């Protein structure tokens, strides 16, 4: 069987890579058709954060608008609904409502009134490049306020869910459904097979490794050996992230995809505030341990520079890779920046630690809760884009590929001995939970 034809948004996104003018003309026609409004001056925004989407601006009847659409492979066959902003608004979460919305399969598109606020991702990127202590303090305070609201909403909306309710939530498109063929459900399939299986990986120093050898090699990252190989992690994620297995921690109202490119940064006189948009994977019964996985990983561990701007990583960092004697050795001078560590501490203290304690109190904490979070962290970078810089490469270079795999592998498994930033994170979560006799993570 040949590949399924692209949806309209999928075709536009594919064409935009090489022919902006044609893609913009197609988008202008689509917006006009969907919403029956005149469209002028439409232009696509060149955006390093739009890994699976397009966004941009246009004018209509003298007013300015911002558009965004998220396009997923095989979405016509997938479950759930897109774009349920009203669910978030009714639960009291800060969400910018679109003025026009289409949820048709292959034509999912949101249109917002244009605003001057930057996205939080852009604010933090500039602070990464030019640190400003006062501005960093305001940004971290805004993150803390948002997490207080997330925790309050999660506690208010937490309820047991059935296997069927879990499986119906669209957040599974971000995880499990990227591991399988969307039509048949076969594993390995989807992005996993397309990005990695049977491919050659290229690393710094002219090192090339086949998937078959890379997948089974035991990781040794900056001298620390880890307990799970790349192939083992994908197999574990396929089993544990099956939608029907994600009901055990209950369901909550959540955005599900709140990386900072989906967050407005609203500057105020006394304090700054954050507001969501693009709720493509929002849900009313979203499996509760998945809700903040993507925002935690993408807003912290993808920085500085390696995931979204791999060309900057190649300029600023070094890495060495060797596969020998059943070991994958990666040594790199990349590390999470001070700014992102501050954001991680806020996330751990203001959301994750009290949330794990809440699930325990209500009898909804699975014994393998750390594994669930770790496997989600692992899937975030490996499936959001192709980390392979060799055969079938997309945006990554050998240096950023080595960094990306080292981060993903450390996220997915504990070191055999010693500590790293992920063990520190989970220890911080446990710090609040210890008095509640939380289940062992080992």
Buried (B, 14 or more C-beta within 10 A) or exposed (E): EEEEEBBBBBBBBEBBEEEBEEBBBBBBBBBBEBBEBEBEEBEBEEBBBBBBBBBBBBBBEEEBBBBBBBBBBBBBBBEBBBBBBEBBBEBEBBBBBBBBBBEEBBBBBBBBEEBEBBBBBBBBBEBBEEEEEEBBEBBBBBBBBBBBBBBEBBBEBBBBBEBEBBBBBBBBBBBBBBBBBBBEEEBBBBBBBBBBBEBBBBBBEEBBBBBEEBBEBBBBBBEBBBEBBBBBBBBBBBEBBBBEBBBBBBBBBBBBBBBBBBBBBBEEEEEBBBBBBBBBBBBBBBBBBBBBBBBBBBBBBBBBBBBBBBBBBBEBBBBBBBBEEEEBBBBBEBBBBEBBBBBBBBBBBBBBBBBBBBBBEBEBBBEBBBBBBBBBBBBBBBBBBBBBBBBBBEBBBBBBBBBBBBBBBBBBBBBEEEEBBBBEBBEBBBEBBEEEEBBEBE
